[in-house]
Amino acid sequence: MTVFVYVNTSKQVGDADHIKVFATTDDAEKWFEENDPEGVAFEYEVLE
């Protein structure tokens, strides 16, 4: 299983908007369209 992670480098560590984690690319794309069209997320494997 993987997730998609977005880091907003303009926010401080610990700020609620510093990191966003998305379960699917569709979730990430929808959020980016509405909030940060120039942003990108990277895929990260979830360890079980």
N, C-alpha and C positions, 0 to 999 in steps of 0.2 A: 504494500500500500504506500502511496505517496501523497503528499500535500504540496501546496504551492504557497510560498512565503514571500511577503512583501515587507521591506524595511524602509521606513520613512526616515531618512538621515537628517531631516530638518527638525525632528523631534528628539527630545531627551530620552535616554534609556529609562524605562519605567512608565513613561507616558502611555496612556491607553491607545494612542494612535501611532506609536512607534513601530509596532509589528502587527501585521495582519496575516492570518493563516486561513487558506481556502482549501476546501475539500476537493473541488473540481476546477478544471480550467474554465468551465462555464460560470461558476461562482466568481472567480477572479476577474474574468473579462467583464462581467456585468458591473462589478464594483469599480473597475478601472474606468469604464465608460462614464460612470456617474461622478467619480471622485478624483481620478488622476490619469487622464488619457495618455500621458507620456510615460507613466510608470511601468515597471516590469516586475514579475515575480519569478522566483526560481523554484524548481522542483526539488523536493527533499524527501528522502525515504523515511518512513516511520518505522522504528524498530519495535518489534513485538516480543 
